[in-house]
Amino acid sequence: MTHRRAVLTMVFVTLLWSTAGVVTRQLEAARSFEVTFWRSLFNAIGLVVLLGWLRGPAVLWARLRSGDRILWGSGLCWSVMFTAFMVAITLTTVANVLVVMATAPLFTALLSRFLLHHRLPVRTWAAILVAGGGIAWMYGVDISGAGGNHVLGTAIAMGVPISGAINWTLIQHASRSQASSDMLPALLIGALISAAVTLPLAWPLQASGTDVTWLALLGVTQLAIPCLMAVTAARTLAAPEVALLALLEVLFGVAWAWLGAGEKPSSAVIGGGLLVLGALAGNELVALLRRAPTASSV
């Protein structure tokens, strides 16, 4: 996969990821842990089908049985990412959670720098800071609450960017090792762990047939398919670049809420969103211009 195609893949991935909010608005009875359980369950089912088709059932299960620490570590990270967002959102505001998630590129950049010894260009550091500032501007006005639940929710939300940073770094590390190169089964591990952990907390299940249909759609098209694409793209892109592009999920989520749920964004959301888009576009444009002379000279 070329760098340009990997970037376009990640943009499409964030578009699919961002549908969670508007689809969740359609639910009738399912709430909190039950939403996470059904979504993770259908995510696992979708992954079994897709990975079985891509790898073959025998190869898939052989990889799961012989999986090393990197594979299972990545699977654990995916399970935290699948679960922590929904748990945090039941304890504090969406704005608080999204502001915390905006720190993901910084954590990823730091881990890549110190663990993988990546030298990050100044443009990437600048894009991370500008994009994080844009997200903070978008939601900072709405941050509220200082009680125990708020603090706990914010702490749990921190698991999303930290797990994401560790995960992208593990995937980058695995791409250097032939023995650990196939990281796609880690998604299935994460989905199964998430479903198993949230089922007892979701019991008794109250979702209607309509809810289950919506959550099945989320599990396959909002998690299984885009996550497979993200892991593939992450083998080409630098880990901080993946985390930076993933911030587009927030912008697309605002757009879906506006178009699908009638939630018109405020001026702060529009201004902050333009900052994020500018940071991402600037980072990719500079990278493209620097690669062009090299390509033309070959």
Secondary structure in CASP SS format (residue, H / E / C, confidence):
PFRMAT SS
TARGET T0000
AUTHOR 0000-0000-0000
METHOD secondary structure of the structure
MODEL  1
M C 1.00
T C 1.00
H H 1.00
R H 1.00
R H 1.00
A H 1.00
V H 1.00
L H 1.00
T H 1.00
M H 1.00
V H 1.00
F H 1.00
V H 1.00
T H 1.00
L H 1.00
L H 1.00
W H 1.00
S C 1.00
T C 1.00
A H 1.00
G H 1.00
V H 1.00
V H 1.00
T H 1.00
R C 1.00
Q C 1.00
L C 1.00
E C 1.00
A C 1.00
A C 1.00
R C 1.00
S H 1.00
F H 1.00
E H 1.00
V H 1.00
T H 1.00
F H 1.00
W H 1.00
R H 1.00
S H 1.00
L H 1.00
F H 1.00
N H 1.00
A H 1.00
I H 1.00
G H 1.00
L H 1.00
V H 1.00
V H 1.00
L H 1.00
L H 1.00
G H 1.00
W H 1.00
L H 1.00
R H 1.00
G C 1.00
P H 1.00
A H 1.00
V H 1.00
L H 1.00
W H 1.00
A H 1.00
R H 1.00
L H 1.00
R H 1.00
S C 1.00
G C 1.00
D C 1.00
R H 1.00
I H 1.00
L H 1.00
W H 1.00
G H 1.00
S H 1.00
G H 1.00
L H 1.00
C H 1.00
W H 1.00
S H 1.00
V H 1.00
M H 1.00
F H 1.00
T H 1.00
A H 1.00
F H 1.00
M H 1.00
V H 1.00
A H 1.00
I H 1.00
T C 1.00
L C 1.00
T C 1.00
T C 1.00
V H 1.00
A H 1.00
N H 1.00
V H 1.00
L H 1.00
V H 1.00
V H 1.00
M H 1.00
A C 1.00
T C 1.00
A H 1.00
P H 1.00
L H 1.00
F H 1.00
T H 1.00
A H 1.00
L H 1.00
L H 1.00
S H 1.00
R H 1.00
F H 1.00
L H 1.00
L C 1.00
H C 1.00
H C 1.00
R C 1.00
L C 1.00
P C 1.00
V H 1.00
R H 1.00
T H 1.00
W H 1.00
A H 1.00
A H 1.00
I H 1.00
L H 1.00
V H 1.00
A H 1.00
G H 1.00
G H 1.00
G H 1.00
I H 1.00
A H 1.00
W H 1.00
M H 1.00
Y H 1.00
G H 1.00
V C 1.00
D C 1.00
I C 1.00
S C 1.00
G C 1.00
A C 1.00
G C 1.00
G H 1.00
N H 1.00
H H 1.00
V H 1.00
L H 1.00
G H 1.00
T H 1.00
A H 1.00
I H 1.00
A H 1.00
M C 1.00
G H 1.00
V H 1.00
P H 1.00
I H 1.00
S H 1.00
G H 1.00
A H 1.00
I H 1.00
N H 1.00
W H 1.00
T H 1.00
L H 1.00
I H 1.00
Q H 1.00
H H 1.00
A H 1.00
S C 1.00
R C 1.00
S C 1.00
Q H 1.00
A H 1.00
S H 1.00
S C 1.00
D C 1.00
M C 1.00
L C 1.00
P H 1.00
A H 1.00
L H 1.00
L H 1.00
I H 1.00
G H 1.00
A H 1.00
L H 1.00
I H 1.00
S H 1.00
A H 1.00
A H 1.00
V H 1.00
T H 1.00
L H 1.00
P H 1.00
L H 1.00
A H 1.00
W C 1.00
P C 1.00
L C 1.00
Q C 1.00
A C 1.00
S C 1.00
G H 1.00
T H 1.00
D H 1.00
V H 1.00
T H 1.00
W H 1.00
L H 1.00
A H 1.00
L H 1.00
L H 1.00
G H 1.00
V H 1.00
T H 1.00
Q H 1.00
L H 1.00
A H 1.00
I H 1.00
P H 1.00
C H 1.00
L H 1.00
M H 1.00
A H 1.00
V H 1.00
T H 1.00
A H 1.00
A H 1.00
R C 1.00
T C 1.00
L C 1.00
A C 1.00
A H 1.00
P H 1.00
E H 1.00
V H 1.00
A H 1.00
L H 1.00
L H 1.00
A H 1.00
L C 1.00
L H 1.00
E H 1.00
V H 1.00
L H 1.00
F H 1.00
G H 1.00
V H 1.00
A H 1.00
W H 1.00
A H 1.00
W H 1.00
L H 1.00
G H 1.00
A H 1.00
G C 1.00
E C 1.00
K C 1.00
P C 1.00
S C 1.00
S H 1.00
A H 1.00
V H 1.00
I H 1.00
G H 1.00
G H 1.00
G H 1.00
L H 1.00
L H 1.00
V H 1.00
L H 1.00
G H 1.00
A H 1.00
L H 1.00
A H 1.00
G H 1.00
N H 1.00
E H 1.00
L H 1.00
V H 1.00
A H 1.00
L H 1.00
L H 1.00
R H 1.00
R H 1.00
A H 1.00
P H 1.00
T H 1.00
A H 1.00
S H 1.00
S H 1.00
V C 1.00
END
